[in-house]
């Protein structure tokens, strides 16, 4: 195992990459930074890199439960990235110390753990690519036009994940997913209603179309194929998660808007299974085939978690 050293007064090259991740992903623990950027080093060295960024005023640290450090980008760090042209995407708002230790902390960290699971999977597969910046938070699209003083209705995904899969022919397939992180804090009917809004997005066609968008549904201006929706359940027992999946699928199937807008591909996985087994294990349940465990691409393998999928009543 390599053990690079951090010299006083210098910043390792990986420091800029860490700042980019802090900017894009809002909030990361040392463990998450280690998994993304320095998996072949000791965690202690990653912690020293973060401390070095903090000493230079480029990153800030809040304290989470059990003394866990929660790292986020400072305004000075954002200015340096902007000046260097290193920002992968613009962000109007930087995380504040209050937000870092506030109620959205668990949600943000869980979204980032979801992305990290795909990064770890890509590293183990020849030709695949999913890196530290391969997911973006809070992707919003309109599903209705603005009318007078009434703003357009939006569907806002918790994240958009992009994954490049290599093929035996040495070509690449781009897979994208809208990520919904569900901690069981909202009623199942609200989650099902959001799935209906994704279906509405699939049909939404601005009229008249602007010069910047092609004719047809708006999503075609951003995606080659409409991304499927992946619901990741966190902070719930396996039994509670299965029951929640069952209820959401039943509500989704009985939604009255299905006749008007149809549906979109939806799958469910617990964050614990995703982290433990990875996205290419059969630990996902699709809304279309809830009786069978699949991997995230819809393939069926021998491995599946204990217990059987619940078929919605």
HELIX and SHEET records of a PDB file:
HELIX    1   1 UNK A   14  UNK A   25  1                                  12    
HELIX    2   2 UNK A   30  UNK A   37  1                                   8    
HELIX    3   3 UNK A   43  UNK A   55  1                                  13    
HELIX    4   4 UNK A   65  UNK A   67  5                                   3    
HELIX    5   5 UNK A   75  UNK A   83  1                                   9    
HELIX    6   6 UNK A   97  UNK A  100  1                                   4    
HELIX    7   7 UNK A  105  UNK A  123  1                                  19    
HELIX    8   8 UNK A  188  UNK A  203  1                                  16    
HELIX    9   9 UNK A  218  UNK A  221  5                                   4    
HELIX   10  10 UNK A  238  UNK A  253  1                                  16    
HELIX   11  11 UNK A  258  UNK A  261  1                                   4    
HELIX   12  12 UNK A  271  UNK A  277  1                                   7    
SHEET    1   A 3 UNK A  28  UNK A  29  0                                        
SHEET    2   A 3 UNK A  69  UNK A  73 -1                                        
SHEET    3   A 3 UNK A  59  UNK A  63 -1                                        
SHEET    1   B 7 UNK A 135  UNK A 142  0                                        
SHEET    2   B 7 UNK A 154  UNK A 166 -1                                        
SHEET    3   B 7 UNK A 172  UNK A 182 -1                                        
SHEET    4   B 7 UNK A 228  UNK A 233  1                                        
SHEET    5   B 7 UNK A 266  UNK A 270  1                                        
SHEET    6   B 7 UNK A 284  UNK A 286 -1                                        
SHEET    7   B 7 UNK A 293  UNK A 294 -1                                        
END                                                                             
